[in-house]
Amino acid sequence: MNASTTKSRVLILGGTVDANRLARALANAAEIDAVLSYAGRTDNPTPPPIPWRVGGFGGVDGLVDYLRSEAIDRVVDATHPFAAQMSVHAVAACERAAVPLLALERAPWQRQSGDHWIEVDDLGAAAVALGNAPRRVFLGIGRMHLNIFAAYPQHAYLVRLVDPPRQPLPLPKAQVIVARGPFDRAADRAMLTAFRADIVVAKNAGGDAASAKIEAARDLALPVLMVRRPLVPARACVESVAEVMRWLGHEDTPTDRGV
């Protein structure tokens, strides 16, 4: 705890539903002074009920400087499971600055009865695994890595994005749906049926906010190219907001539910 204040200074590395839920919980914790950091990949993030910032820190050195200049006492990494670089930087920066770090990390999805998963290590492997024959592909991967699939123009793609694309997509045959999760299983089933999808590409993000496409693929007996999570250095992890609040010394938070 910072000696100049009775409040603990907490930095949340966000950009997920889990981070937003944590921010709402911390807004009611009078003894904690928290700030939520967004990477800036979404055009119009929903303003949280606590102070927030947008943009990177400038690598490990920049994050170390921020932790020290802002007198941060603790860091919660609630970034997306595939935001591996930020998580790697957080581990290194917190070690250098001697700031405790906890990851709020949703459990990965597990294969269930009726699932037809083909697990791959990265999106490049997923693109290759689509094969040479033309297919109708739902890309549930966001906008950052669509260029990987541009090398396979024989496929027709359906892409769901949080924000309207600022420029033409690199995919020659692509339909775009602009929508913000959490998503509905029945609606995703209807979406895949209307597109006549025959395969889904997804990153194993886990959680409930984006699981509808996986459930819909199961309902329709569609194969899913499931990208495994990237490796990050070992760090303390929990799966719920309530566990984070206990780690921060705030015990009066009810168990979080829902998406």
N, C-alpha and C positions, 0 to 999 in steps of 0.2 A: 504493500500500500504506500502511496506517495505520502511523504511526511508533511507536505504542505496542505493536505486536504484530508477529510475524513472519508472521502469517497474513493473506491477502487476504480482505476481507469482501465477500461477494457476495450480492446480492438476486436471487432468481428470482421473477418474476411468473408464477404458474402457473395450474393448473386444466385442464391437458391431459395426455394420455399422454406427450407429449414432455417436459413439465416434470417428470413423475414419473421418467422415465428419466434425465434430467439429475440429479435429486436423488440417485438411486441411485449414479450415477457419482461425484458429489461427496462422497458419504459415505465413499468410499475415498481421497479426496485430502487427505492430512494437512496440506498447506500452505494449504488453502482453508477458510474458515469461512463456510458458506452458510446462508441462511434462505429457506424457500419460502413465498410468500404466496398464499393462496387468496382468491378473491373472496367465497366464502361462499354460492354459489348451489346447492351440493349439500349435502344434509343431513348425510351421513356420509362425508366424504372419507377415502380410505385414508391413514392416517398415514404420512408419508414417513420415511426413515431419517436425516433432518437436522432441525434446529429449524424450526418452522413457525408461521405466524400466519394468522388468518382475518379477512376484512373489508376494507373500503376504507381509503384513507389520508386522505380528506377533500379530494379534488381535487389540483390541481397543487401548491398551497401546502403541503398536508399531506404529500405525497410528498417535496417538497424538505426539509421539516423532518425527516422520517424518515431520509432519506439522510444528512443532516448529524448528527443525534443518534446514529444507529447507526454512524457512520463507515464507510458503505458505499463500497467502492472501485470496484465494477463492478455493473452491472445487466444481467440477461438477461431479455428479454421473451419468455416462452414461453406467452403467453396464447393463447386461441382466435383464429383469424383474424378472427372476427366480433366480438371484444371490442375494437372500434375505439376506444372512449372511453379505455380503460385504456392502450392503445398511444399514443394522442395525448398523454395526460397524462405517460406515461413519457418521450417525446421532449422535451417542454417542461421537465419537472422535471430530467432529467439534464443538459440544456443549462444550466439555471440553476445547478445544483449542481456543474457541471463534473465529472460522473461519466460515464465511458465506458458506452455502451449498445450491446448487441448483441441482435438479434431472432433467436430460433430459430423459424423459420417454415416449416412444411411446404409443399411445392409444391402448387398447386391441382390438382384433377383435370382431366384433358384428355379431350375428347370422343374416343371410340374407335368403331371400326366396329361398327355395330349399335345405337349410342346414338341416342335420339330426344330431344334436349335442346331446351328452349325457355328461353333465357337471359333473365333479367330483372334489374333493378337492385336490387330490394329485395323484402321480403315483401309489402308492399302491392301491388306490381305482380303478384306471384305470385297473390295472392288474386283480383285482378281477372281475371287470365288463365285462371282456372278456368272462367270463363264462367257463364251463367245456368242452363244445364241441369244437373240434379242429377248429381253424379259421386261416385265412391268414391275418397277421397283418403287416401294415407298422408302424414302430416306428419312428416318427419324433421328437425324444427327445434328440439327442446327445448320447454320450457314457458314461456319468457319472453314470447313474442309470439303466443300462441294467440288472444288477443283480436282480433287483426287479422282472423282468419277467422270470428269470431263474426258479422260483418256479412253472411256468406254461409251462412245456416243451411240452404239447400237441399241442401248436400252432406253425405254421410256421411264421417266422419273416423276414421282410426286414428292414435293418438298414442302414441309410445314415449317414456317418461320414465325418468330415472335414479332418481327417488324417487317414492313414491306421492303423488298430489296431496293437498294439505292441505285443499282446498275443491273444490266442484264446478267442473269446467272450464266456460269460457264458451261452449263449443260444444254445441248442443242434441242433436246426434246424433254422439256420439263413443264409441269404444272405446279403452281404455287398456291398454297393455302396459308393465309396469315391468321394465326390464332395463338392465344396465350393460355397455357395450362392453369390448373389441372384439367385433364381431358376425361371424357366419358367413354366407357367401354362400348356402349351401344352406338354412340356417334362415330367412334373410330371404326367399328365394324361396318357401319354404313359407308364411311369414307373409303375404306379399302375395297368394299364391294363395288361402289360406283366407279372407282378407278380401274377395276378389274385387276388389282394387284396380284402378282403370283409369288412375291417374296418381299420380306421386310428387312431393312438394315437398321440395327439399333445398337447404341452403346449401353452397356450394362450399368445404367445410372442408379438403379434401385429406387426405393421409395414408392409412393402412391401417385405423385403428380403426373408422371409420364408412363405409368404402367398400362394404361388403357390399350395402347397399340399392341402390347405383348399379349394381353388377354384377348383382344380382337383377333390377332393372328391365330391364337389357340382355337378360338371358336370356329374360324374359317379353315383350319388345318393348313395354314400357310407356313412355309419354312421361314425361319428367322436367322439371318446372319448376325450373331451376337458378338459384339466386340468386347473382349475382356478389359477390365480396368488396368490402367497403367500403374506401375509400381511407384511408390513413394517411400521415403525413409520411414523407419519405425517411429511412431509417436503415440502418445496416449489417445485413445479414441472412445467415444460414447456414441449412442444411437438416438438419444432423445434430448429435447430441450430441458426436461426436468433434471436429467443427469448433469447437464451443463450448469444449471442454476445451483445445484448442490455443490459442484466444484467451485463455483464463485462465492459460496457461502450464503446463498439465499435459499432457504428451505421451504418457503411458503408457496411455491409454484405448483399448481395441479399438474398431473400427468398429461402431456400433450397428446392429442388424438387427431385423426384426420390426415389431410394432405399437407 
